[in-house]
Amino acid sequence: MRKKVCLVIVAFSILFGNASYTDAFSGQVIQKGAFGDDVIELQSRLQYIGYYKGQIDGDFGWGTYWALRNFQNDYGMEVDGLAGPETRRKLVNASEYNESFVRNNLNRGVKFTHYGGTPLENQVKSETVSKKLKLPNGYSENDIKLMSNAVYGEARGEPYEGQVAVAAVILNRIEDEAFPNTVSGVIFEPLAFTAVADGQIWLTPNEQARRAVMDAINGWDPSENALYYFNPVTATSKWIWTRPQIKKIGEHIFCL
């Protein structure tokens, strides 16, 4: 009988990794659109090991979705954006989650980012400091504002996915050697964007445009790595039609 018990314990350990797994999450599959305690823990753990860059808010949006997919890819799992048993198990083994620290700050109304590897007392000082931490690495408030202006000026009548795709094109150009390597350089490159040419770049963007920018920065690229886009109804350039087309979102065709 004793041998049987030992075998059960060993099997349980192999299956679940470490004992803390039993205290983690609720056991539900966590997916995009979910919200609540499980998502708070998911975001915290993903952020602790450097995958999630957004706010811990318990809302499973696109930033959380792409962070989870990147984690699954790097850890050799099926990449489906779902936090099922295997994903949760590997995440628990790879990360730490200080529930009381996270919940205390959320209960105080502090919007914060919980960085792993930093002493807890240095992570959240005040509401003002936490707001500064909202900015993704490498992007200033001015970068995000300028990209929001561009998205609003270029695509405010497009579906939300199309607005994120326009923001993604800007980011894709920054990463491409053929374009300037800054937000302002890409946006104000001569003849690059209609909104700059006709002055709509200076319209006041809405919150949706900013969200589209943040989703793109957090990894969502509906354009599928496009470098250009155009409206086939209004396009006057013959050259743009020669570019390899990837997909159409709303009124825009995205291409390489």
PASEBA-1860 file (N, C-alpha, C; in nm, 3 decimals):
! residues 256
1> MRKKVCLV> 0.083/-0.121/0.000/0.000/0.000/0.000/0.087/0.125/0.000 ~ 0.197/0.123/0.078/0.283/0.240/0.085/0.345/0.271/-0.051 ~ 0.385/0.163/-0.125/0.443/0.183/-0.257/0.342/0.249/-0.351 ~ 0.217/0.207/-0.340/0.111/0.264/-0.426/0.096/0.413/-0.400 ~ 0.095/0.451/-0.274/0.080/0.592/-0.238/0.195/0.673/-0.293 ~ 0.317/0.618/-0.281/0.436/0.688/-0.332/0.428/0.708/-0.481 ~ 0.383/0.604/-0.551/0.370/0.614/-0.696/0.269/0.720/-0.736 ~ 0.159/0.727/-0.661/0.057/0.829/-0.690/0.115/0.968/-0.670
9> IVAFSILF> 0.192/0.986/-0.562/0.252/1.117/-0.534/0.350/1.155/-0.643 ~ 0.435/1.058/-0.684/0.532/1.085/-0.790/0.461/1.123/-0.919 ~ 0.356/1.046/-0.953/0.281/1.074/-1.077/0.219/1.212/-1.071 ~ 0.165/1.247/-0.955/0.103/1.379/-0.937/0.206/1.489/-0.956 ~ 0.329/1.467/-0.902/0.434/1.568/-0.914/0.477/1.586/-1.057 ~ 0.488/1.474/-1.130/0.528/1.483/-1.271/0.421/1.557/-1.350 ~ 0.296/1.527/-1.321/0.185/1.586/-1.396/0.172/1.734/-1.370 ~ 0.185/1.777/-1.245/0.156/1.915/-1.211/0.278/2.001/-1.180
17> GNASYTDA> 0.398/1.946/-1.188/0.518/2.027/-1.173/0.551/2.054/-1.029 ~ 0.491/2.157/-0.964/0.520/2.183/-0.824/0.390/2.201/-0.749 ~ 0.399/2.200/-0.618/0.279/2.198/-0.534/0.199/2.325/-0.545 ~ 0.267/2.434/-0.580/0.196/2.563/-0.585/0.090/2.565/-0.692 ~ 0.099/2.472/-0.790/0.000/2.470/-0.897/-0.141/2.451/-0.842 ~ -0.152/2.372/-0.735/-0.285/2.344/-0.681/-0.350/2.470/-0.624 ~ -0.270/2.570/-0.592/-0.324/2.694/-0.535/-0.338/2.803/-0.640 ~ -0.302/2.772/-0.765/-0.300/2.874/-0.869/-0.421/2.861/-0.960
25> FSGQVIQK> -0.476/2.973/-1.001/-0.588/2.977/-1.094/-0.709/2.900/-1.039 ~ -0.817/2.901/-1.115/-0.940/2.836/-1.067/-0.964/2.701/-1.133 ~ -0.884/2.670/-1.238/-0.907/2.545/-1.310/-0.982/2.566/-1.440 ~ -1.034/2.686/-1.462/-1.106/2.716/-1.586/-1.007/2.748/-1.699 ~ -1.044/2.717/-1.822/-0.967/2.763/-1.936/-0.988/2.914/-1.949 ~ -0.879/2.989/-1.958/-0.888/3.136/-1.963/-0.864/3.179/-2.108 ~ -0.954/3.258/-2.163/-0.942/3.297/-2.302/-0.979/3.443/-2.322 ~ -0.950/3.492/-2.442/-0.977/3.632/-2.473/-1.123/3.666/-2.445
33> GAFGDDVI> -1.144/3.782/-2.383/-1.278/3.824/-2.345/-1.310/3.796/-2.200 ~ -1.229/3.711/-2.137/-1.251/3.680/-1.994/-1.206/3.798/-1.909 ~ -1.256/3.803/-1.786/-1.210/3.904/-1.692/-1.225/3.848/-1.551 ~ -1.148/3.907/-1.459/-1.159/3.864/-1.320/-1.028/3.812/-1.263 ~ -1.040/3.733/-1.155/-0.924/3.690/-1.078/-0.824/3.609/-1.159 ~ -0.874/3.514/-1.239/-0.783/3.431/-1.318/-0.701/3.516/-1.415 ~ -0.764/3.617/-1.475/-0.694/3.702/-1.571/-0.591/3.788/-1.499 ~ -0.624/3.835/-1.380/-0.528/3.913/-1.300/-0.402/3.829/-1.275
41> ELQSRLQY> -0.423/3.703/-1.236/-0.308/3.616/-1.211/-0.233/3.586/-1.339 ~ -0.306/3.562/-1.447/-0.242/3.535/-1.576/-0.155/3.653/-1.619 ~ -0.210/3.774/-1.612/-0.134/3.893/-1.651/-0.011/3.911/-1.561 ~ -0.030/3.891/-1.431/0.080/3.909/-1.337/0.193/3.811/-1.365 ~ 0.159/3.685/-1.388/0.262/3.584/-1.414/0.332/3.609/-1.547 ~ 0.255/3.641/-1.650/0.315/3.670/-1.781/0.406/3.793/-1.772 ~ 0.365/3.890/-1.691/0.445/4.010/-1.678/0.571/3.985/-1.596 ~ 0.560/3.897/-1.498/0.675/3.867/-1.412/0.793/3.813/-1.493
49> IGYYKGQI> 0.762/3.737/-1.599/0.869/3.681/-1.681/0.886/3.754/-1.814 ~ 0.827/3.873/-1.824/0.859/3.963/-1.934/0.777/3.952/-2.060 ~ 0.663/3.881/-2.056/0.583/3.866/-2.177/0.472/3.970/-2.189 ~ 0.411/4.006/-2.079/0.300/4.101/-2.082/0.348/4.237/-2.037 ~ 0.324/4.340/-2.119/0.376/4.474/-2.090/0.268/4.572/-2.046 ~ 0.143/4.532/-2.049/0.034/4.625/-2.019/0.000/4.633/-1.872 ~ -0.110/4.701/-1.843/-0.158/4.712/-1.706/-0.219/4.582/-1.658 ~ -0.205/4.556/-1.530/-0.275/4.444/-1.469/-0.414/4.494/-1.433
57> DGDFGWGT> -0.514/4.451/-1.510/-0.649/4.504/-1.489/-0.756/4.395/-1.489 ~ -0.715/4.269/-1.510/-0.812/4.159/-1.508/-0.897/4.150/-1.633 ~ -0.859/4.219/-1.739/-0.936/4.219/-1.863/-0.852/4.154/-1.973 ~ -0.893/4.037/-2.020/-0.817/3.960/-2.119/-0.840/4.019/-2.258 ~ -0.756/4.117/-2.294/-0.764/4.180/-2.425/-0.653/4.130/-2.516 ~ -0.630/4.207/-2.623/-0.532/4.162/-2.722/-0.390/4.161/-2.668 ~ -0.355/4.254/-2.579/-0.221/4.254/-2.521/-0.193/4.126/-2.445 ~ -0.291/4.083/-2.365/-0.277/3.958/-2.289/-0.273/3.838/-2.384
65> YWALRNFQ> -0.357/3.842/-2.486/-0.366/3.732/-2.583/-0.232/3.708/-2.652 ~ -0.169/3.814/-2.702/-0.043/3.796/-2.774/0.071/3.762/-2.680 ~ 0.067/3.816/-2.558/0.168/3.779/-2.459/0.160/3.629/-2.430 ~ 0.038/3.578/-2.416/0.018/3.435/-2.389/0.066/3.349/-2.506 ~ 0.033/3.389/-2.627/0.078/3.315/-2.746/0.230/3.311/-2.755 ~ 0.295/3.423/-2.726/0.442/3.427/-2.730/0.501/3.334/-2.625 ~ 0.440/3.332/-2.507/0.485/3.241/-2.401/0.470/3.096/-2.447 ~ 0.355/3.061/-2.503/0.331/2.925/-2.550/0.433/2.885/-2.657
73> NDYGMEVD> 0.461/2.976/-2.748/0.556/2.949/-2.855/0.695/2.921/-2.798 ~ 0.740/3.005/-2.705/0.874/2.991/-2.649/0.888/2.868/-2.562 ~ 0.777/2.821/-2.504/0.783/2.706/-2.414/0.736/2.576/-2.480 ~ 0.731/2.577/-2.613/0.707/2.454/-2.687/0.567/2.397/-2.677 ~ 0.467/2.483/-2.659/0.329/2.436/-2.650/0.251/2.468/-2.777 ~ 0.132/2.413/-2.788/0.042/2.453/-2.895/0.009/2.601/-2.877 ~ 0.026/2.678/-2.983/0.004/2.823/-2.974/-0.141/2.852/-3.012 ~ -0.226/2.865/-2.910/-0.368/2.888/-2.936/-0.426/3.007/-2.859
81> GLAGPETR> -0.345/3.070/-2.775/-0.395/3.185/-2.699/-0.493/3.148/-2.590 ~ -0.499/3.020/-2.553/-0.588/2.974/-2.447/-0.503/2.927/-2.328 ~ -0.538/2.972/-2.209/-0.465/2.927/-2.089/-0.534/2.804/-2.032 ~ -0.506/2.690/-2.095/-0.559/2.563/-2.048/-0.466/2.502/-1.944 ~ -0.490/2.374/-1.904/-0.413/2.312/-1.796/-0.262/2.311/-1.819 ~ -0.217/2.273/-1.939/-0.073/2.265/-1.965/-0.009/2.404/-1.961 ~ -0.074/2.500/-2.022/-0.020/2.636/-2.023/-0.014/2.692/-1.882 ~ -0.119/2.673/-1.804/-0.119/2.724/-1.667/-0.009/2.657/-1.584
89> RKLVNASE> 0.007/2.528/-1.604/0.108/2.454/-1.528/0.248/2.507/-1.558 ~ 0.279/2.523/-1.686/0.412/2.572/-1.722/0.432/2.717/-1.677 ~ 0.326/2.793/-1.680/0.336/2.933/-1.637/0.364/2.942/-1.487 ~ 0.297/2.856/-1.410/0.319/2.854/-1.265/0.463/2.814/-1.234 ~ 0.515/2.716/-1.308/0.652/2.670/-1.285/0.755/2.776/-1.324 ~ 0.720/2.861/-1.420/0.817/2.959/-1.472/0.812/3.094/-1.403 ~ 0.708/3.117/-1.320/0.687/3.253/-1.268/0.653/3.251/-1.120 ~ 0.639/3.370/-1.065/0.592/3.387/-0.928/0.473/3.481/-0.928
97> YNESFVRN> 0.387/3.468/-0.829/0.269/3.555/-0.821/0.245/3.590/-0.675 ~ 0.265/3.716/-0.642/0.240/3.764/-0.506/0.099/3.822/-0.504 ~ 0.003/3.736/-0.474/-0.137/3.774/-0.483/-0.172/3.892/-0.392 ~ -0.122/3.890/-0.270/-0.158/3.998/-0.177/-0.105/4.132/-0.224 ~ 0.016/4.132/-0.279/0.072/4.257/-0.330/-0.011/4.313/-0.445 ~ -0.045/4.225/-0.540/-0.122/4.268/-0.657/-0.260/4.317/-0.614 ~ -0.327/4.240/-0.529/-0.464/4.275/-0.491/-0.469/4.401/-0.405 ~ -0.372/4.418/-0.318/-0.369/4.539/-0.236/-0.362/4.664/-0.321
105> NLNRGVKF> -0.281/4.659/-0.427/-0.269/4.775/-0.514/-0.394/4.796/-0.599 ~ -0.452/4.687/-0.645/-0.576/4.700/-0.723/-0.689/4.754/-0.635 ~ -0.696/4.708/-0.512/-0.800/4.755/-0.420/-0.784/4.902/-0.386 ~ -0.661/4.951/-0.391/-0.637/5.093/-0.366/-0.662/5.178/-0.490 ~ -0.698/5.113/-0.600/-0.724/5.186/-0.723/-0.599/5.225/-0.798 ~ -0.486/5.162/-0.764/-0.360/5.194/-0.831/-0.352/5.116/-0.962 ~ -0.334/5.190/-1.070/-0.315/5.127/-1.200/-0.164/5.108/-1.217 ~ -0.120/4.983/-1.219/0.024/4.961/-1.211/0.069/4.846/-1.297
113> THYGGTPL> 0.200/4.837/-1.309/0.264/4.728/-1.380/0.355/4.658/-1.281 ~ 0.340/4.528/-1.268/0.412/4.450/-1.166/0.534/4.386/-1.231 ~ 0.648/4.454/-1.220/0.767/4.402/-1.286/0.834/4.295/-1.201 ~ 0.870/4.185/-1.265/0.940/4.079/-1.194/1.084/4.118/-1.166 ~ 1.141/4.063/-1.059/1.280/4.086/-1.029/1.309/4.217/-0.960 ~ 1.208/4.294/-0.925/1.226/4.421/-0.855/1.167/4.409/-0.715 ~ 1.238/4.456/-0.612/1.179/4.450/-0.478/1.040/4.512/-0.476 ~ 0.946/4.447/-0.411/0.807/4.492/-0.413/0.791/4.636/-0.368
121> ENQVKSET> 0.868/4.676/-0.266/0.849/4.811/-0.214/0.889/4.918/-0.314 ~ 0.966/4.880/-0.417/1.008/4.977/-0.518/0.919/4.977/-0.641 ~ 0.824/4.885/-0.646/0.747/4.869/-0.769/0.631/4.966/-0.781 ~ 0.564/4.995/-0.673/0.450/5.085/-0.678/0.467/5.189/-0.568 ~ 0.493/5.312/-0.608/0.510/5.420/-0.511/0.384/5.503/-0.497 ~ 0.321/5.530/-0.609/0.203/5.615/-0.606/0.128/5.603/-0.736 ~ 0.009/5.662/-0.738/-0.071/5.664/-0.861/0.005/5.732/-0.974 ~ 0.078/5.840/-0.941/0.150/5.916/-1.044/0.259/5.830/-1.106
129> VSKKLKLP> 0.339/5.762/-1.023/0.444/5.677/-1.075/0.388/5.565/-1.160 ~ 0.279/5.505/-1.114/0.222/5.392/-1.187/0.174/5.434/-1.324 ~ 0.124/5.554/-1.338/0.079/5.599/-1.469/0.197/5.610/-1.565 ~ 0.313/5.651/-1.516/0.431/5.658/-1.600/0.471/5.520/-1.649 ~ 0.450/5.419/-1.566/0.489/5.285/-1.602/0.401/5.225/-1.710 ~ 0.290/5.290/-1.743/0.200/5.238/-1.846/0.264/5.239/-1.984 ~ 0.361/5.328/-2.006/0.419/5.340/-2.138/0.504/5.218/-2.172 ~ 0.485/5.158/-2.290/0.566/5.043/-2.329/0.712/5.085/-2.344
137> NGYSENDI> 0.802/4.990/-2.323/0.944/5.019/-2.339/0.974/5.069/-2.479 ~ 1.052/5.176/-2.487/1.094/5.228/-2.617/1.000/5.329/-2.678 ~ 0.886/5.357/-2.615/0.790/5.452/-2.671/0.756/5.559/-2.569 ~ 0.763/5.683/-2.613/0.730/5.796/-2.526/0.582/5.829/-2.539 ~ 0.534/5.912/-2.449/0.396/5.958/-2.458/0.373/6.032/-2.589 ~ 0.474/6.105/-2.635/0.463/6.177/-2.762/0.452/6.080/-2.879 ~ 0.528/5.968/-2.875/0.519/5.867/-2.980/0.377/5.812/-2.990 ~ 0.320/5.779/-2.875/0.186/5.720/-2.872/0.082/5.821/-2.918
145> KLMSNAVY> 0.099/5.946/-2.877/0.005/6.051/-2.920/0.013/6.071/-3.071 ~ 0.135/6.074/-3.125/0.153/6.095/-3.268/0.096/5.978/-3.348 ~ 0.119/5.857/-3.301/0.061/5.740/-3.369/-0.091/5.742/-3.361 ~ -0.144/5.786/-3.247/-0.291/5.796/-3.233/-0.347/5.896/-3.332 ~ -0.276/6.008/-3.349/-0.317/6.109/-3.448/-0.319/6.049/-3.588 ~ -0.214/5.971/-3.618/-0.204/5.912/-3.752/-0.316/5.810/-3.774 ~ -0.340/5.726/-3.676/-0.447/5.625/-3.688/-0.582/5.692/-3.705 ~ -0.607/5.796/-3.627/-0.735/5.866/-3.635/-0.749/5.936/-3.770
153> GEARGEPY> -0.643/6.003/-3.812/-0.648/6.075/-3.940/-0.660/5.984/-4.060 ~ -0.599/5.866/-4.051/-0.597/5.774/-4.165/-0.713/5.675/-4.166 ~ -0.763/5.638/-4.047/-0.852/5.521/-4.043/-0.967/5.532/-3.946 ~ -1.010/5.652/-3.910/-1.115/5.663/-3.808/-1.248/5.603/-3.854 ~ -1.271/5.590/-3.983/-1.394/5.529/-4.032/-1.382/5.380/-4.056 ~ -1.265/5.323/-4.027/-1.240/5.181/-4.051/-1.279/5.098/-3.928 ~ -1.299/4.968/-3.946/-1.325/4.881/-3.830/-1.204/4.885/-3.736 ~ -1.226/4.849/-3.611/-1.118/4.858/-3.512/-0.995/4.777/-3.556
161> EGQVAVAA> -1.017/4.660/-3.610/-0.905/4.577/-3.658/-0.823/4.652/-3.761 ~ -0.892/4.727/-3.848/-0.822/4.806/-3.949/-0.742/4.920/-3.889 ~ -0.790/4.978/-3.779/-0.716/5.084/-3.712/-0.589/5.028/-3.647 ~ -0.601/4.910/-3.586/-0.482/4.845/-3.528/-0.383/4.813/-3.639 ~ -0.434/4.770/-3.753/-0.347/4.734/-3.865/-0.268/4.855/-3.915 ~ -0.330/4.972/-3.919/-0.260/5.094/-3.960/-0.148/5.125/-3.860 ~ -0.177/5.113/-3.731/-0.073/5.134/-3.630/0.040/5.033/-3.647 ~ 0.003/4.909/-3.679/0.104/4.804/-3.698/0.194/4.834/-3.817
169> VILNRIED> 0.138/4.890/-3.922/0.219/4.926/-4.039/0.326/5.028/-3.999 ~ 0.289/5.124/-3.916/0.388/5.223/-3.869/0.500/5.152/-3.795 ~ 0.464/5.061/-3.706/0.565/4.987/-3.629/0.650/4.898/-3.720 ~ 0.587/4.837/-3.819/0.661/4.752/-3.912/0.764/4.832/-3.990 ~ 0.729/4.955/-4.025/0.823/5.040/-4.097/0.941/5.079/-4.009 ~ 0.913/5.105/-3.883/1.022/5.141/-3.790/1.124/5.029/-3.783 ~ 1.077/4.904/-3.789/1.166/4.787/-3.780/1.234/4.754/-3.913 ~ 1.187/4.812/-4.022/1.242/4.782/-4.155/1.353/4.881/-4.190
177> EAFPNTVS> 1.464/4.830/-4.240/1.580/4.914/-4.269/1.554/5.017/-4.379 ~ 1.451/4.995/-4.460/1.423/5.086/-4.571/1.352/5.214/-4.525 ~ 1.312/5.218/-4.397/1.235/5.332/-4.345/1.308/5.395/-4.227 ~ 1.268/5.517/-4.189/1.324/5.577/-4.067/1.297/5.489/-3.946 ~ 1.378/5.503/-3.843/1.365/5.414/-3.726/1.300/5.480/-3.606 ~ 1.223/5.586/-3.631/1.148/5.651/-3.523/1.004/5.670/-3.567 ~ 0.915/5.687/-3.469/0.773/5.710/-3.500/0.757/5.836/-3.584 ~ 0.815/5.945/-3.540/0.799/6.071/-3.613/0.863/6.063/-3.752
185> GVIFEPLA> 0.978/5.994/-3.761/1.044/5.981/-3.891/0.958/5.907/-3.991 ~ 0.893/5.799/-3.947/0.806/5.721/-4.035/0.683/5.802/-4.076 ~ 0.619/5.863/-3.979/0.492/5.932/-4.007/0.512/6.055/-4.094 ~ 0.621/6.128/-4.072/0.642/6.251/-4.147/0.736/6.234/-4.267 ~ 0.764/6.109/-4.303/0.840/6.087/-4.425/0.759/6.139/-4.543 ~ 0.820/6.215/-4.634/0.744/6.275/-4.745/0.661/6.174/-4.823 ~ 0.535/6.210/-4.845/0.440/6.131/-4.923/0.402/5.997/-4.861 ~ 0.435/5.979/-4.734/0.409/5.849/-4.671/0.263/5.832/-4.631
193> FTAVADGQ> 0.200/5.937/-4.575/0.064/5.924/-4.523/-0.023/6.040/-4.572 ~ -0.141/6.005/-4.621/-0.236/6.105/-4.671/-0.275/6.204/-4.561 ~ -0.290/6.155/-4.439/-0.332/6.242/-4.329/-0.232/6.352/-4.301 ~ -0.105/6.328/-4.329/-0.003/6.432/-4.312/-0.017/6.534/-4.425 ~ -0.039/6.484/-4.546/-0.048/6.572/-4.662/-0.169/6.664/-4.656 ~ -0.283/6.613/-4.606/-0.404/6.696/-4.605/-0.435/6.759/-4.468 ~ -0.345/6.739/-4.372/-0.360/6.806/-4.243/-0.444/6.732/-4.141 ~ -0.501/6.618/-4.178/-0.586/6.546/-4.083/-0.505/6.482/-3.969
201> IWLTPNEQ> -0.373/6.481/-3.983/-0.288/6.431/-3.877/-0.306/6.512/-3.749 ~ -0.354/6.637/-3.762/-0.366/6.725/-3.646/-0.506/6.723/-3.584 ~ -0.594/6.636/-3.635/-0.724/6.620/-3.570/-0.703/6.556/-3.432 ~ -0.791/6.585/-3.339/-0.779/6.527/-3.205/-0.828/6.383/-3.207 ~ -0.739/6.287/-3.177/-0.780/6.147/-3.183/-0.872/6.109/-3.067 ~ -0.952/6.006/-3.089/-1.037/5.956/-2.980/-0.966/5.845/-2.904 ~ -1.029/5.797/-2.798/-0.967/5.694/-2.715/-0.949/5.563/-2.791 ~ -1.038/5.537/-2.887/-1.026/5.413/-2.964/-0.896/5.412/-3.045
209> ARRAVMDA> -0.858/5.527/-3.099/-0.734/5.534/-3.176/-0.614/5.502/-3.088 ~ -0.617/5.555/-2.965/-0.507/5.526/-2.872/-0.505/5.377/-2.835 ~ -0.622/5.318/-2.813/-0.628/5.176/-2.781/-0.572/5.093/-2.897 ~ -0.602/5.135/-3.019/-0.551/5.063/-3.136/-0.399/5.068/-3.139 ~ -0.344/5.183/-3.106/-0.198/5.197/-3.101/-0.139/5.105/-2.995 ~ -0.200/5.104/-2.876/-0.148/5.022/-2.767/-0.159/4.873/-2.801 ~ -0.267/4.833/-2.866/-0.281/4.693/-2.905/-0.173/4.654/-3.006 ~ -0.142/4.745/-3.098/-0.036/4.718/-3.196/0.100/4.707/-3.127
217> INGWDPSE> 0.127/4.799/-3.035/0.254/4.796/-2.962/0.266/4.668/-2.880 ~ 0.153/4.621/-2.828/0.153/4.499/-2.747/0.157/4.371/-2.830 ~ 0.166/4.384/-2.963/0.191/4.266/-3.045/0.086/4.223/-3.144 ~ -0.030/4.290/-3.145/-0.134/4.250/-3.240/-0.105/4.315/-3.375 ~ -0.089/4.236/-3.478/-0.064/4.288/-3.612/-0.162/4.227/-3.712 ~ -0.282/4.283/-3.724/-0.379/4.230/-3.820/-0.333/4.244/-3.965 ~ -0.234/4.333/-3.989/-0.186/4.354/-4.126/-0.096/4.241/-4.173 ~ -0.052/4.157/-4.079/0.036/4.044/-4.109/0.168/4.091/-4.171
225> NALYYFNP> 0.231/4.187/-4.100/0.364/4.240/-4.134/0.365/4.329/-4.257 ~ 0.253/4.389/-4.290/0.248/4.479/-4.406/0.332/4.604/-4.383 ~ 0.380/4.659/-4.493/0.456/4.786/-4.490/0.378/4.899/-4.556 ~ 0.273/4.864/-4.630/0.192/4.964/-4.700/0.044/4.927/-4.690 ~ -0.040/5.025/-4.716/-0.183/5.000/-4.731/-0.240/5.111/-4.818 ~ -0.353/5.084/-4.880/-0.415/5.186/-4.964/-0.562/5.156/-4.982 ~ -0.636/5.259/-5.015/-0.778/5.246/-5.046/-0.791/5.234/-5.197 ~ -0.835/5.121/-5.250/-0.840/5.102/-5.395/-0.934/5.198/-5.466
233> VTATSKWI> -1.027/5.255/-5.393/-1.122/5.348/-5.455/-1.058/5.485/-5.477 ~ -0.974/5.526/-5.384/-0.918/5.662/-5.391/-0.771/5.666/-5.430 ~ -0.704/5.551/-5.439/-0.561/5.549/-5.469/-0.532/5.605/-5.608 ~ -0.434/5.692/-5.616/-0.395/5.751/-5.745/-0.259/5.700/-5.793 ~ -0.188/5.630/-5.707/-0.055/5.579/-5.742/-0.065/5.445/-5.812 ~ -0.004/5.436/-5.932/0.000/5.307/-6.003/0.099/5.213/-5.934 ~ 0.201/5.272/-5.873/0.305/5.192/-5.809/0.249/5.106/-5.695 ~ 0.156/5.160/-5.617/0.105/5.087/-5.501/0.036/4.958/-5.543
241> WTRPQIKK> -0.018/4.955/-5.666/-0.085/4.834/-5.714/0.015/4.723/-5.748 ~ 0.144/4.759/-5.759/0.245/4.658/-5.791/0.295/4.584/-5.667 ~ 0.258/4.634/-5.548/0.305/4.571/-5.425/0.230/4.441/-5.398 ~ 0.297/4.338/-5.348/0.229/4.211/-5.315/0.123/4.233/-5.207 ~ 0.001/4.199/-5.239/-0.109/4.224/-5.146/-0.124/4.109/-5.046 ~ -0.153/4.144/-4.920/-0.166/4.045/-4.813/-0.313/4.019/-4.781 ~ -0.386/4.127/-4.754/-0.526/4.110/-4.713/-0.599/4.243/-4.721 ~ -0.729/4.238/-4.714/-0.813/4.358/-4.715/-0.888/4.364/-4.581
249> IGEHIFCL> -0.880/4.479/-4.515/-0.953/4.503/-4.392/-1.033/4.631/-4.410 ~ -1.163/4.624/-4.402/-1.243/4.743/-4.429/-1.220/4.790/-4.570 ~ -1.186/4.917/-4.585/-1.162/4.975/-4.718/-1.015/4.972/-4.758 ~ -0.928/4.923/-4.671/-0.786/4.926/-4.699/-0.732/4.789/-4.741 ~ -0.644/4.791/-4.842/-0.569/4.672/-4.881/-0.428/4.687/-4.823 ~ -0.383/4.584/-4.752/-0.250/4.587/-4.690/-0.153/4.503/-4.774 ~ -0.034/4.557/-4.791/0.061/4.491/-4.881/0.205/4.510/-4.835 ~ 0.295/4.439/-4.904/0.439/4.444/-4.871/0.511/4.541/-4.962
END
